[in-house]
Amino acid sequence: MHYAIPKTYAELDALRRFPANEELVAVAIAGVINWARAHDQSLDDVVQEILAEDGLLDYVQRDRLSEMIVQAWQALPHLPNPLPSGAPSVPGNWWEPRSKAAVKVPSH
């Protein structure tokens, strides 16, 4: 299945309804990067948020995810800001699931 890179929070949030697979994770990472750039966040800001303690991922998983984010950030071109002028931002860690049951984390 081919997923479009999300351009809005709603599109990124809608990815939750699909089962996790490599393609979906890659698209979600690209969406997070685009969203962060559109909100003037730096790569360091995003990595710090990913590495912050949470109940969803353990340290090793957060560290792996942060490495993937760094590689993707460096590889992805800067796209035009996907948000219309004056669009509201979503505060905090907007990508965190509403419940842990809503996310399937593959184990390795």
MOZIPE-V149962 format. One line per field, one symbol per residue. ss: DSSP state (2 for helix, 1 for strand, 0 for the rest). psi: psi as a letter, one per 40 degrees, with the letter a starting at -180 (. if undefined). Layout:
# MOZIPE-V149962
ss = ???
psi = ???
This chain:
# MOZIPE-V149962
ss = 000000002222222220000222222222222222220000222222222000000022222222222222222000000000000000000000000222000000
psi = hhhihieidddddeedeiihidddddddddddddddddffiiddddddddeihiediidddddddddddddddddhihiihehiheiiihiageeiidideehhhii.
